[in-house]
Amino acid sequence: MTGTGNSSLMMPAIIMGTEQAIVTRMVRATLRINVIAANNLVISKFFSWLESVSCWGKDNKGEILSEKISR
């Protein structure tokens, strides 16, 4: 079937479609990994911030409570 033009283009088209699917899967996996890493970093920073804020709040609340009790 060589020379008909139709069947000779089928195999390259199939290969290109397969390559595109593989590249698409690889890009999606890379993006997922980057998003997960970014989310973990944001969550980690948030908890660090929350810890620093809550420690500051505890110290102040403790002082205020001790002042109220001593009065």
CHARMM-style PDB file with segment names, atoms N, HN, CA, C and O in Angstrom:
ATOM      1  N   MET     1       0.810  -1.194   0.000  1.00  0.00      PROA
ATOM      2  CA  MET     1       0.000   0.000   0.000  1.00  0.00      PROA
ATOM      3  C   MET     1       0.854   1.259   0.000  1.00  0.00      PROA
ATOM      4  O   MET     1       0.388   2.337   0.369  1.00  0.00      PROA
ATOM      5  N   THR     2       2.064   1.120  -0.402  1.00  0.00      PROA
ATOM      6  HN  THR     2       2.443   0.245  -0.702  1.00  0.00      PROA
ATOM      7  CA  THR     2       2.908   2.305  -0.472  1.00  0.00      PROA
ATOM      8  C   THR     2       2.527   3.135  -1.679  1.00  0.00      PROA
ATOM      9  O   THR     2       2.157   2.619  -2.734  1.00  0.00      PROA
ATOM     10  N   GLY     3       2.631   4.445  -1.488  1.00  0.00      PROA
ATOM     11  HN  GLY     3       2.932   4.864  -0.632  1.00  0.00      PROA
ATOM     12  CA  GLY     3       2.364   5.335  -2.597  1.00  0.00      PROA
ATOM     13  C   GLY     3       0.940   5.844  -2.660  1.00  0.00      PROA
ATOM     14  O   GLY     3       0.665   6.768  -3.426  1.00  0.00      PROA
ATOM     15  N   THR     4       0.030   5.288  -1.895  1.00  0.00      PROA
ATOM     16  HN  THR     4       0.253   4.537  -1.273  1.00  0.00      PROA
ATOM     17  CA  THR     4      -1.354   5.769  -1.947  1.00  0.00      PROA
ATOM     18  C   THR     4      -1.495   7.089  -1.196  1.00  0.00      PROA
ATOM     19  O   THR     4      -2.441   7.840  -1.434  1.00  0.00      PROA
ATOM     20  N   GLY     5      -0.570   7.373  -0.300  1.00  0.00      PROA
ATOM     21  HN  GLY     5       0.199   6.763  -0.107  1.00  0.00      PROA
ATOM     22  CA  GLY     5      -0.628   8.636   0.434  1.00  0.00      PROA
ATOM     23  C   GLY     5      -1.434   8.547   1.706  1.00  0.00      PROA
ATOM     24  O   GLY     5      -1.098   9.186   2.703  1.00  0.00      PROA
ATOM     25  N   ASN     6      -2.481   7.769   1.685  1.00  0.00      PROA
ATOM     26  HN  ASN     6      -2.754   7.250   0.875  1.00  0.00      PROA
ATOM     27  CA  ASN     6      -3.364   7.671   2.843  1.00  0.00      PROA
ATOM     28  C   ASN     6      -2.759   6.807   3.943  1.00  0.00      PROA
ATOM     29  O   ASN     6      -2.622   7.249   5.084  1.00  0.00      PROA
ATOM     30  N   SER     7      -2.403   5.588   3.602  1.00  0.00      PROA
ATOM     31  HN  SER     7      -2.514   5.229   2.675  1.00  0.00      PROA
ATOM     32  CA  SER     7      -1.887   4.668   4.611  1.00  0.00      PROA
ATOM     33  C   SER     7      -0.465   5.032   5.031  1.00  0.00      PROA
ATOM     34  O   SER     7      -0.054   4.705   6.144  1.00  0.00      PROA
ATOM     35  N   SER     8       0.286   5.698   4.169  1.00  0.00      PROA
ATOM     36  HN  SER     8      -0.048   5.964   3.265  1.00  0.00      PROA
ATOM     37  CA  SER     8       1.659   6.035   4.518  1.00  0.00      PROA
ATOM     38  C   SER     8       1.724   7.139   5.578  1.00  0.00      PROA
ATOM     39  O   SER     8       2.758   7.304   6.226  1.00  0.00      PROA
ATOM     40  N   LEU     9       0.654   7.886   5.762  1.00  0.00      PROA
ATOM     41  HN  LEU     9      -0.186   7.752   5.236  1.00  0.00      PROA
ATOM     42  CA  LEU     9       0.634   8.945   6.776  1.00  0.00      PROA
ATOM     43  C   LEU     9       0.011   8.491   8.096  1.00  0.00      PROA
ATOM     44  O   LEU     9       0.064   9.216   9.090  1.00  0.00      PROA
ATOM     45  N   MET    10      -0.571   7.311   8.108  1.00  0.00      PROA
ATOM     46  HN  MET    10      -0.614   6.722   7.301  1.00  0.00      PROA
ATOM     47  CA  MET    10      -1.230   6.841   9.327  1.00  0.00      PROA
ATOM     48  C   MET    10      -0.238   6.587  10.455  1.00  0.00      PROA
ATOM     49  O   MET    10      -0.466   7.010  11.588  1.00  0.00      PROA
ATOM     50  N   MET    11       0.854   5.906  10.156  1.00  0.00      PROA
ATOM     51  HN  MET    11       1.039   5.562   9.235  1.00  0.00      PROA
ATOM     52  CA  MET    11       1.811   5.547  11.192  1.00  0.00      PROA
ATOM     53  C   MET    11       2.456   6.788  11.825  1.00  0.00      PROA
ATOM     54  O   MET    11       2.520   6.864  13.052  1.00  0.00      PROA
ATOM     55  N   PRO    12       2.935   7.762  11.038  1.00  0.00      PROA
ATOM     56  CA  PRO    12       3.488   8.968  11.668  1.00  0.00      PROA
ATOM     57  C   PRO    12       2.457   9.714  12.519  1.00  0.00      PROA
ATOM     58  O   PRO    12       2.797  10.271  13.563  1.00  0.00      PROA
ATOM     59  N   ALA    13       1.207   9.723  12.074  1.00  0.00      PROA
ATOM     60  HN  ALA    13       0.931   9.270  11.226  1.00  0.00      PROA
ATOM     61  CA  ALA    13       0.155  10.393  12.844  1.00  0.00      PROA
ATOM     62  C   ALA    13      -0.082   9.682  14.168  1.00  0.00      PROA
ATOM     63  O   ALA    13      -0.284  10.328  15.196  1.00  0.00      PROA
ATOM     64  N   ILE    14      -0.059   8.356  14.145  1.00  0.00      PROA
ATOM     65  HN  ILE    14       0.105   7.831  13.310  1.00  0.00      PROA
ATOM     66  CA  ILE    14      -0.240   7.579  15.374  1.00  0.00      PROA
ATOM     67  C   ILE    14       0.925   7.831  16.323  1.00  0.00      PROA
ATOM     68  O   ILE    14       0.727   8.009  17.525  1.00  0.00      PROA
ATOM     69  N   ILE    15       2.127   7.846  15.787  1.00  0.00      PROA
ATOM     70  HN  ILE    15       2.288   7.702  14.810  1.00  0.00      PROA
ATOM     71  CA  ILE    15       3.313   8.087  16.618  1.00  0.00      PROA
ATOM     72  C   ILE    15       3.264   9.487  17.228  1.00  0.00      PROA
ATOM     73  O   ILE    15       3.568   9.663  18.408  1.00  0.00      PROA
ATOM     74  N   MET    16       2.884  10.474  16.431  1.00  0.00      PROA
ATOM     75  HN  MET    16       2.637  10.331  15.472  1.00  0.00      PROA
ATOM     76  CA  MET    16       2.800  11.849  16.939  1.00  0.00      PROA
ATOM     77  C   MET    16       1.732  11.970  18.015  1.00  0.00      PROA
ATOM     78  O   MET    16       1.930  12.660  19.015  1.00  0.00      PROA
ATOM     79  N   GLY    17       0.604  11.303  17.817  1.00  0.00      PROA
ATOM     80  HN  GLY    17       0.443  10.743  17.005  1.00  0.00      PROA
ATOM     81  CA  GLY    17      -0.453  11.324  18.827  1.00  0.00      PROA
ATOM     82  C   GLY    17      -0.005  10.681  20.121  1.00  0.00      PROA
ATOM     83  O   GLY    17      -0.318  11.171  21.207  1.00  0.00      PROA
ATOM     84  N   THR    18       0.729   9.584  20.010  1.00  0.00      PROA
ATOM     85  HN  THR    18       0.984   9.186  19.128  1.00  0.00      PROA
ATOM     86  CA  THR    18       1.247   8.899  21.191  1.00  0.00      PROA
ATOM     87  C   THR    18       2.258   9.774  21.914  1.00  0.00      PROA
ATOM     88  O   THR    18       2.230   9.879  23.140  1.00  0.00      PROA
ATOM     89  N   GLU    19       3.153  10.405  21.156  1.00  0.00      PROA
ATOM     90  HN  GLU    19       3.176  10.320  20.159  1.00  0.00      PROA
ATOM     91  CA  GLU    19       4.144  11.297  21.761  1.00  0.00      PROA
ATOM     92  C   GLU    19       3.462  12.460  22.470  1.00  0.00      PROA
ATOM     93  O   GLU    19       3.869  12.851  23.564  1.00  0.00      PROA
ATOM     94  N   GLN    20       2.432  13.006  21.850  1.00  0.00      PROA
ATOM     95  HN  GLN    20       2.101  12.688  20.961  1.00  0.00      PROA
ATOM     96  CA  GLN    20       1.712  14.124  22.456  1.00  0.00      PROA
ATOM     97  C   GLN    20       1.057  13.684  23.760  1.00  0.00      PROA
ATOM     98  O   GLN    20       1.087  14.420  24.746  1.00  0.00      PROA
ATOM     99  N   ALA    21       0.475  12.509  23.772  1.00  0.00      PROA
ATOM    100  HN  ALA    21       0.451  11.911  22.970  1.00  0.00      PROA
ATOM    101  CA  ALA    21      -0.161  12.002  24.987  1.00  0.00      PROA
ATOM    102  C   ALA    21       0.866  11.797  26.099  1.00  0.00      PROA
ATOM    103  O   ALA    21       0.602  12.114  27.258  1.00  0.00      PROA
ATOM    104  N   ILE    22       2.032  11.269  25.745  1.00  0.00      PROA
ATOM    105  HN  ILE    22       2.246  11.012  24.803  1.00  0.00      PROA
ATOM    106  CA  ILE    22       3.086  11.047  26.741  1.00  0.00      PROA
ATOM    107  C   ILE    22       3.572  12.379  27.305  1.00  0.00      PROA
ATOM    108  O   ILE    22       3.720  12.527  28.518  1.00  0.00      PROA
ATOM    109  N   VAL    23       3.819  13.342  26.426  1.00  0.00      PROA
ATOM    110  HN  VAL    23       3.699  13.221  25.440  1.00  0.00      PROA
ATOM    111  CA  VAL    23       4.289  14.659  26.878  1.00  0.00      PROA
ATOM    112  C   VAL    23       3.231  15.327  27.746  1.00  0.00      PROA
ATOM    113  O   VAL    23       3.559  15.935  28.765  1.00  0.00      PROA
ATOM    114  N   THR    24       1.969  15.221  27.354  1.00  0.00      PROA
ATOM    115  HN  THR    24       1.703  14.727  26.526  1.00  0.00      PROA
ATOM    116  CA  THR    24       0.888  15.802  28.150  1.00  0.00      PROA
ATOM    117  C   THR    24       0.855  15.190  29.542  1.00  0.00      PROA
ATOM    118  O   THR    24       0.715  15.912  30.529  1.00  0.00      PROA
ATOM    119  N   ARG    25       0.982  13.867  29.636  1.00  0.00      PROA
ATOM    120  HN  ARG    25       1.095  13.280  28.834  1.00  0.00      PROA
ATOM    121  CA  ARG    25       1.016  13.198  30.945  1.00  0.00      PROA
ATOM    122  C   ARG    25       2.196  13.670  31.778  1.00  0.00      PROA
ATOM    123  O   ARG    25       2.061  13.905  32.979  1.00  0.00      PROA
ATOM    124  N   MET    26       3.355  13.807  31.140  1.00  0.00      PROA
ATOM    125  HN  MET    26       3.464  13.616  30.164  1.00  0.00      PROA
ATOM    126  CA  MET    26       4.557  14.241  31.861  1.00  0.00      PROA
ATOM    127  C   MET    26       4.397  15.669  32.390  1.00  0.00      PROA
ATOM    128  O   MET    26       4.770  15.960  33.527  1.00  0.00      PROA
ATOM    129  N   VAL    27       3.846  16.550  31.568  1.00  0.00      PROA
ATOM    130  HN  VAL    27       3.543  16.314  30.644  1.00  0.00      PROA
ATOM    131  CA  VAL    27       3.644  17.942  31.986  1.00  0.00      PROA
ATOM    132  C   VAL    27       2.639  18.007  33.125  1.00  0.00      PROA
ATOM    133  O   VAL    27       2.862  18.725  34.100  1.00  0.00      PROA
ATOM    134  N   ARG    28       1.544  17.277  33.022  1.00  0.00      PROA
ATOM    135  HN  ARG    28       1.363  16.694  32.229  1.00  0.00      PROA
ATOM    136  CA  ARG    28       0.547  17.272  34.099  1.00  0.00      PROA
ATOM    137  C   ARG    28       1.140  16.762  35.402  1.00  0.00      PROA
ATOM    138  O   ARG    28       0.883  17.328  36.464  1.00  0.00      PROA
ATOM    139  N   ALA    29       1.932  15.701  35.331  1.00  0.00      PROA
ATOM    140  HN  ALA    29       2.141  15.241  34.468  1.00  0.00      PROA
ATOM    141  CA  ALA    29       2.566  15.153  36.534  1.00  0.00      PROA
ATOM    142  C   ALA    29       3.521  16.168  37.147  1.00  0.00      PROA
ATOM    143  O   ALA    29       3.554  16.336  38.366  1.00  0.00      PROA
ATOM    144  N   THR    30       4.298  16.846  36.305  1.00  0.00      PROA
ATOM    145  HN  THR    30       4.272  16.709  35.315  1.00  0.00      PROA
ATOM    146  CA  THR    30       5.231  17.863  36.802  1.00  0.00      PROA
ATOM    147  C   THR    30       4.477  19.008  37.453  1.00  0.00      PROA
ATOM    148  O   THR    30       4.871  19.483  38.518  1.00  0.00      PROA
ATOM    149  N   LEU    31       3.406  19.454  36.831  1.00  0.00      PROA
ATOM    150  HN  LEU    31       3.086  19.069  35.965  1.00  0.00      PROA
ATOM    151  CA  LEU    31       2.620  20.542  37.406  1.00  0.00      PROA
ATOM    152  C   LEU    31       1.998  20.125  38.730  1.00  0.00      PROA
ATOM    153  O   LEU    31       1.985  20.909  39.679  1.00  0.00      PROA
ATOM    154  N   ARG    32       1.481  18.900  38.809  1.00  0.00      PROA
ATOM    155  HN  ARG    32       1.492  18.263  38.038  1.00  0.00      PROA
ATOM    156  CA  ARG    32       0.909  18.410  40.067  1.00  0.00      PROA
ATOM    157  C   ARG    32       1.953  18.412  41.174  1.00  0.00      PROA
ATOM    158  O   ARG    32       1.679  18.843  42.295  1.00  0.00      PROA
ATOM    159  N   ILE    33       3.151  17.930  40.857  1.00  0.00      PROA
ATOM    160  HN  ILE    33       3.374  17.581  39.947  1.00  0.00      PROA
ATOM    161  CA  ILE    33       4.226  17.879  41.856  1.00  0.00      PROA
ATOM    162  C   ILE    33       4.579  19.292  42.309  1.00  0.00      PROA
ATOM    163  O   ILE    33       4.775  19.531  43.500  1.00  0.00      PROA
ATOM    164  N   ASN    34       4.662  20.229  41.363  1.00  0.00      PROA
ATOM    165  HN  ASN    34       4.502  20.035  40.395  1.00  0.00      PROA
ATOM    166  CA  ASN    34       4.984  21.613  41.721  1.00  0.00      PROA
ATOM    167  C   ASN    34       3.887  22.236  42.566  1.00  0.00      PROA
ATOM    168  O   ASN    34       4.175  22.962  43.518  1.00  0.00      PROA
ATOM    169  N   VAL    35       2.637  21.962  42.231  1.00  0.00      PROA
ATOM    170  HN  VAL    35       2.404  21.372  41.458  1.00  0.00      PROA
ATOM    171  CA  VAL    35       1.522  22.509  42.998  1.00  0.00      PROA
ATOM    172  C   VAL    35       1.520  21.926  44.404  1.00  0.00      PROA
ATOM    173  O   VAL    35       1.308  22.651  45.376  1.00  0.00      PROA
ATOM    174  N   ILE    36       1.754  20.630  44.517  1.00  0.00      PROA
ATOM    175  HN  ILE    36       1.927  20.042  43.727  1.00  0.00      PROA
ATOM    176  CA  ILE    36       1.795  19.997  45.837  1.00  0.00      PROA
ATOM    177  C   ILE    36       2.934  20.585  46.660  1.00  0.00      PROA
ATOM    178  O   ILE    36       2.753  20.886  47.840  1.00  0.00      PROA
ATOM    179  N   ALA    37       4.104  20.751  46.049  1.00  0.00      PROA
ATOM    180  HN  ALA    37       4.250  20.506  45.090  1.00  0.00      PROA
ATOM    181  CA  ALA    37       5.243  21.332  46.765  1.00  0.00      PROA
ATOM    182  C   ALA    37       4.940  22.762  47.191  1.00  0.00      PROA
ATOM    183  O   ALA    37       5.269  23.162  48.308  1.00  0.00      PROA
ATOM    184  N   ALA    38       4.315  23.533  46.306  1.00  0.00      PROA
ATOM    185  HN  ALA    38       4.048  23.208  45.398  1.00  0.00      PROA
ATOM    186  CA  ALA    38       3.966  24.915  46.644  1.00  0.00      PROA
ATOM    187  C   ALA    38       2.939  24.944  47.765  1.00  0.00      PROA
ATOM    188  O   ALA    38       3.049  25.758  48.681  1.00  0.00      PROA
ATOM    189  N   ASN    39       1.941  24.066  47.706  1.00  0.00      PROA
ATOM    190  HN  ASN    39       1.852  23.404  46.962  1.00  0.00      PROA
ATOM    191  CA  ASN    39       0.937  24.008  48.764  1.00  0.00      PROA
ATOM    192  C   ASN    39       1.568  23.646  50.097  1.00  0.00      PROA
ATOM    193  O   ASN    39       1.235  24.240  51.123  1.00  0.00      PROA
ATOM    194  N   ASN    40       2.479  22.676  50.092  1.00  0.00      PROA
ATOM    195  HN  ASN    40       2.749  22.194  49.259  1.00  0.00      PROA
ATOM    196  CA  ASN    40       3.146  22.285  51.331  1.00  0.00      PROA
ATOM    197  C   ASN    40       3.947  23.444  51.902  1.00  0.00      PROA
ATOM    198  O   ASN    40       3.965  23.648  53.116  1.00  0.00      PROA
ATOM    199  N   LEU    41       4.609  24.207  51.037  1.00  0.00      PROA
ATOM    200  HN  LEU    41       4.594  24.042  50.051  1.00  0.00      PROA
ATOM    201  CA  LEU    41       5.386  25.354  51.493  1.00  0.00      PROA
ATOM    202  C   LEU    41       4.477  26.419  52.093  1.00  0.00      PROA
ATOM    203  O   LEU    41       4.787  26.979  53.144  1.00  0.00      PROA
ATOM    204  N   VAL    42       3.370  26.699  51.437  1.00  0.00      PROA
ATOM    205  HN  VAL    42       3.119  26.243  50.583  1.00  0.00      PROA
ATOM    206  CA  VAL    42       2.423  27.693  51.940  1.00  0.00      PROA
ATOM    207  C   VAL    42       1.855  27.248  53.281  1.00  0.00      PROA
ATOM    208  O   VAL    42       1.760  28.048  54.212  1.00  0.00      PROA
ATOM    209  N   ILE    43       1.480  25.986  53.385  1.00  0.00      PROA
ATOM    210  HN  ILE    43       1.557  25.336  52.629  1.00  0.00      PROA
ATOM    211  CA  ILE    43       0.932  25.459  54.634  1.00  0.00      PROA
ATOM    212  C   ILE    43       1.973  25.540  55.740  1.00  0.00      PROA
ATOM    213  O   ILE    43       1.655  25.921  56.867  1.00  0.00      PROA
ATOM    214  N   SER    44       3.211  25.185  55.427  1.00  0.00      PROA
ATOM    215  HN  SER    44       3.469  24.875  54.512  1.00  0.00      PROA
ATOM    216  CA  SER    44       4.292  25.246  56.412  1.00  0.00      PROA
ATOM    217  C   SER    44       4.510  26.672  56.896  1.00  0.00      PROA
ATOM    218  O   SER    44       4.644  26.908  58.097  1.00  0.00      PROA
ATOM    219  N   LYS    45       4.545  27.627  55.967  1.00  0.00      PROA
ATOM    220  HN  LYS    45       4.435  27.436  54.992  1.00  0.00      PROA
ATOM    221  CA  LYS    45       4.717  29.034  56.345  1.00  0.00      PROA
ATOM    222  C   LYS    45       3.530  29.524  57.168  1.00  0.00      PROA
ATOM    223  O   LYS    45       3.708  30.283  58.121  1.00  0.00      PROA
ATOM    224  N   PHE    46       2.337  29.102  56.812  1.00  0.00      PROA
ATOM    225  HN  PHE    46       2.192  28.485  56.038  1.00  0.00      PROA
ATOM    226  CA  PHE    46       1.149  29.517  57.555  1.00  0.00      PROA
ATOM    227  C   PHE    46       1.214  29.032  58.998  1.00  0.00      PROA
ATOM    228  O   PHE    46       0.930  29.791  59.924  1.00  0.00      PROA
ATOM    229  N   PHE    47       1.590  27.760  59.192  1.00  0.00      PROA
ATOM    230  HN  PHE    47       1.820  27.143  58.439  1.00  0.00      PROA
ATOM    231  CA  PHE    47       1.664  27.241  60.550  1.00  0.00      PROA
ATOM    232  C   PHE    47       2.782  27.908  61.344  1.00  0.00      PROA
ATOM    233  O   PHE    47       2.640  28.125  62.548  1.00  0.00      PROA
ATOM    234  N   SER    48       3.888  28.235  60.688  1.00  0.00      PROA
ATOM    235  HN  SER    48       4.003  28.059  59.711  1.00  0.00      PROA
ATOM    236  CA  SER    48       4.953  28.976  61.378  1.00  0.00      PROA
ATOM    237  C   SER    48       4.445  30.340  61.813  1.00  0.00      PROA
ATOM    238  O   SER    48       4.690  30.775  62.938  1.00  0.00      PROA
ATOM    239  N   TRP    49       3.734  31.013  60.914  1.00  0.00      PROA
ATOM    240  HN  TRP    49       3.535  30.660  60.000  1.00  0.00      PROA
ATOM    241  CA  TRP    49       3.162  32.318  61.242  1.00  0.00      PROA
ATOM    242  C   TRP    49       2.135  32.186  62.362  1.00  0.00      PROA
ATOM    243  O   TRP    49       2.116  32.987  63.296  1.00  0.00      PROA
ATOM    244  N   LEU    50       1.291  31.179  62.262  1.00  0.00      PROA
ATOM    245  HN  LEU    50       1.306  30.528  61.503  1.00  0.00      PROA
ATOM    246  CA  LEU    50       0.258  30.968  63.269  1.00  0.00      PROA
ATOM    247  C   LEU    50       0.873  30.706  64.638  1.00  0.00      PROA
ATOM    248  O   LEU    50       0.393  31.207  65.654  1.00  0.00      PROA
ATOM    249  N   GLU    51       1.932  29.921  64.650  1.00  0.00      PROA
ATOM    250  HN  GLU    51       2.322  29.514  63.824  1.00  0.00      PROA
ATOM    251  CA  GLU    51       2.614  29.630  65.907  1.00  0.00      PROA
ATOM    252  C   GLU    51       3.203  30.902  66.509  1.00  0.00      PROA
ATOM    253  O   GLU    51       3.094  31.124  67.715  1.00  0.00      PROA
ATOM    254  N   SER    52       3.819  31.732  65.685  1.00  0.00      PROA
ATOM    255  HN  SER    52       3.907  31.552  64.705  1.00  0.00      PROA
ATOM    256  CA  SER    52       4.408  32.970  66.209  1.00  0.00      PROA
ATOM    257  C   SER    52       3.326  33.917  66.710  1.00  0.00      PROA
ATOM    258  O   SER    52       3.512  34.582  67.729  1.00  0.00      PROA
ATOM    259  N   VAL    53       2.210  33.985  66.015  1.00  0.00      PROA
ATOM    260  HN  VAL    53       2.059  33.445  65.187  1.00  0.00      PROA
ATOM    261  CA  VAL    53       1.112  34.854  66.438  1.00  0.00      PROA
ATOM    262  C   VAL    53       0.473  34.320  67.713  1.00  0.00      PROA
ATOM    263  O   VAL    53       0.179  35.089  68.628  1.00  0.00      PROA
ATOM    264  N   SER    54       0.258  33.021  67.780  1.00  0.00      PROA
ATOM    265  HN  SER    54       0.497  32.396  67.037  1.00  0.00      PROA
ATOM    266  CA  SER    54      -0.406  32.459  68.959  1.00  0.00      PROA
ATOM    267  C   SER    54       0.492  32.554  70.190  1.00  0.00      PROA
ATOM    268  O   SER    54      -0.012  32.745  71.296  1.00  0.00      PROA
ATOM    269  N   CYS    55       1.800  32.428  70.027  1.00  0.00      PROA
ATOM    270  HN  CYS    55       2.210  32.273  69.128  1.00  0.00      PROA
ATOM    271  CA  CYS    55       2.712  32.588  71.167  1.00  0.00      PROA
ATOM    272  C   CYS    55       2.668  34.020  71.665  1.00  0.00      PROA
ATOM    273  O   CYS    55       2.664  34.259  72.873  1.00  0.00      PROA
ATOM    274  N   TRP    56       2.636  34.972  70.747  1.00  0.00      PROA
ATOM    275  HN  TRP    56       2.639  34.778  69.766  1.00  0.00      PROA
ATOM    276  CA  TRP    56       2.568  36.376  71.125  1.00  0.00      PROA
ATOM    277  C   TRP    56       1.262  36.653  71.866  1.00  0.00      PROA
ATOM    278  O   TRP    56       1.244  37.358  72.875  1.00  0.00      PROA
ATOM    279  N   GLY    57       0.174  36.090  71.352  1.00  0.00      PROA
ATOM    280  HN  GLY    57       0.189  35.517  70.532  1.00  0.00      PROA
ATOM    281  CA  GLY    57      -1.126  36.290  71.983  1.00  0.00      PROA
ATOM    282  C   GLY    57      -1.196  35.659  73.359  1.00  0.00      PROA
ATOM    283  O   GLY    57      -1.809  36.227  74.263  1.00  0.00      PROA
ATOM    284  N   LYS    58      -0.584  34.500  73.540  1.00  0.00      PROA
ATOM    285  HN  LYS    58      -0.086  34.038  72.806  1.00  0.00      PROA
ATOM    286  CA  LYS    58      -0.606  33.833  74.841  1.00  0.00      PROA
ATOM    287  C   LYS    58       0.134  34.656  75.884  1.00  0.00      PROA
ATOM    288  O   LYS    58      -0.323  34.777  77.020  1.00  0.00      PROA
ATOM    289  N   ASP    59       1.277  35.223  75.504  1.00  0.00      PROA
ATOM    290  HN  ASP    59       1.648  35.125  74.581  1.00  0.00      PROA
ATOM    291  CA  ASP    59       2.039  36.031  76.449  1.00  0.00      PROA
ATOM    292  C   ASP    59       1.227  37.237  76.897  1.00  0.00      PROA
ATOM    293  O   ASP    59       1.167  37.545  78.088  1.00  0.00      PROA
ATOM    294  N   ASN    60       0.604  37.917  75.945  1.00  0.00      PROA
ATOM    295  HN  ASN    60       0.653  37.666  74.978  1.00  0.00      PROA
ATOM    296  CA  ASN    60      -0.185  39.094  76.293  1.00  0.00      PROA
ATOM    297  C   ASN    60      -1.404  38.719  77.116  1.00  0.00      PROA
ATOM    298  O   ASN    60      -1.722  39.397  78.093  1.00  0.00      PROA
ATOM    299  N   LYS    61      -2.084  37.660  76.741  1.00  0.00      PROA
ATOM    300  HN  LYS    61      -1.825  37.109  75.948  1.00  0.00      PROA
ATOM    301  CA  LYS    61      -3.265  37.246  77.495  1.00  0.00      PROA
ATOM    302  C   LYS    61      -2.875  36.854  78.907  1.00  0.00      PROA
ATOM    303  O   LYS    61      -3.587  37.158  79.864  1.00  0.00      PROA
ATOM    304  N   GLY    62      -1.748  36.181  79.034  1.00  0.00      PROA
ATOM    305  HN  GLY    62      -1.169  35.934  78.256  1.00  0.00      PROA
ATOM    306  CA  GLY    62      -1.286  35.785  80.361  1.00  0.00      PROA
ATOM    307  C   GLY    62      -1.011  36.990  81.235  1.00  0.00      PROA
ATOM    308  O   GLY    62      -1.349  36.980  82.419  1.00  0.00      PROA
ATOM    309  N   GLU    63      -0.402  38.036  80.675  1.00  0.00      PROA
ATOM    310  HN  GLU    63      -0.127  38.044  79.714  1.00  0.00      PROA
ATOM    311  CA  GLU    63      -0.122  39.248  81.435  1.00  0.00      PROA
ATOM    312  C   GLU    63      -1.415  39.946  81.817  1.00  0.00      PROA
ATOM    313  O   GLU    63      -1.566  40.409  82.947  1.00  0.00      PROA
ATOM    314  N   ILE    64      -2.342  40.023  80.880  1.00  0.00      PROA
ATOM    315  HN  ILE    64      -2.219  39.647  79.961  1.00  0.00      PROA
ATOM    316  CA  ILE    64      -3.612  40.694  81.155  1.00  0.00      PROA
ATOM    317  C   ILE    64      -4.373  39.939  82.235  1.00  0.00      PROA
ATOM    318  O   ILE    64      -4.916  40.556  83.151  1.00  0.00      PROA
ATOM    319  N   LEU    65      -4.420  38.614  82.143  1.00  0.00      PROA
ATOM    320  HN  LEU    65      -3.979  38.113  81.399  1.00  0.00      PROA
ATOM    321  CA  LEU    65      -5.123  37.824  83.151  1.00  0.00      PROA
ATOM    322  C   LEU    65      -4.474  37.980  84.518  1.00  0.00      PROA
ATOM    323  O   LEU    65      -5.179  38.103  85.520  1.00  0.00      PROA
ATOM    324  N   SER    66      -3.154  37.977  84.579  1.00  0.00      PROA
ATOM    325  HN  SER    66      -2.582  37.877  83.765  1.00  0.00      PROA
ATOM    326  CA  SER    66      -2.492  38.104  85.873  1.00  0.00      PROA
ATOM    327  C   SER    66      -2.724  39.489  86.461  1.00  0.00      PROA
ATOM    328  O   SER    66      -2.816  39.629  87.680  1.00  0.00      PROA
ATOM    329  N   GLU    67      -2.820  40.529  85.607  1.00  0.00      PROA
ATOM    330  HN  GLU    67      -2.745  40.415  84.616  1.00  0.00      PROA
ATOM    331  CA  GLU    67      -3.109  41.875  86.103  1.00  0.00      PROA
ATOM    332  C   GLU    67      -4.521  41.943  86.668  1.00  0.00      PROA
ATOM    333  O   GLU    67      -4.742  42.575  87.701  1.00  0.00      PROA
ATOM    334  N   LYS    68      -5.488  41.296  85.998  1.00  0.00      PROA
ATOM    335  HN  LYS    68      -5.308  40.783  85.159  1.00  0.00      PROA
ATOM    336  CA  LYS    68      -6.874  41.321  86.473  1.00  0.00      PROA
ATOM    337  C   LYS    68      -7.005  40.578  87.793  1.00  0.00      PROA
ATOM    338  O   LYS    68      -7.744  41.008  88.678  1.00  0.00      PROA
ATOM    339  N   ILE    69      -6.301  39.479  87.929  1.00  0.00      PROA
ATOM    340  HN  ILE    69      -5.700  39.130  87.211  1.00  0.00      PROA
ATOM    341  CA  ILE    69      -6.395  38.681  89.148  1.00  0.00      PROA
ATOM    342  C   ILE    69      -5.761  39.432  90.315  1.00  0.00      PROA
ATOM    343  O   ILE    69      -6.285  39.383  91.428  1.00  0.00      PROA
ATOM    344  N   SER    70      -4.654  40.120  90.088  1.00  0.00      PROA
ATOM    345  HN  SER    70      -4.229  40.160  89.184  1.00  0.00      PROA
ATOM    346  CA  SER    70      -3.968  40.807  91.178  1.00  0.00      PROA
ATOM    347  C   SER    70      -4.722  42.053  91.631  1.00  0.00      PROA
ATOM    348  O   SER    70      -4.496  42.529  92.743  1.00  0.00      PROA
ATOM    349  N   ARG    71      -5.602  42.587  90.808  1.00  0.00      PROA
ATOM    350  HN  ARG    71      -5.785  42.200  89.904  1.00  0.00      PROA
ATOM    351  CA  ARG    71      -6.353  43.798  91.190  1.00  0.00      PROA
ATOM    352  C   ARG    71      -7.447  43.460  92.084  1.00  0.00      PROA
ATOM    353  OT1 ARG    71      -8.190  44.343  92.512  1.00  0.00      PROA
TER     354      ARG     71
END
